[in-house]
Amino acid sequence: QFTGTFEEFVKQFLEGRVMGSLWFDHIKGWYEHRSLFNIQFMTYEEMKKDLRGSVSKICKFLGKGLSEEDMDAVVRQATFENMKDDPLANYDNIIAIGYGLNVKGHFLRKGTIG
């Protein structure tokens, strides 16, 4: 429901004055206890740069192996382009239903890093 500029939103977000803010504190809290729990941290950037390596990392973390055929299928289905076309991964339709068809922007945007 924020109606200000993006710059105003970011300022309020960083001050913890909007819904979903203090996200960095939330992640920091989990990260500080990473040795106490079974948690795998990954970044979008590393997944985007090396999706196959990221899937392998997840498999290792879970103690599960994949055949080459299954690995190829997971990597193919997990590309940004395929996720953007998959209504189970892209919530544009849910946002449109919940907030109206006139909502600007998309749940999944460009899929780039940097």
Summary of the structure (lengths in Angstrom):
residues: 114
radius of gyration: 17.7
end to end distance: 27.4
largest distance: 50.1
contacts: 213
relative contact order: 0.08
helix: 54%
strand: 0%
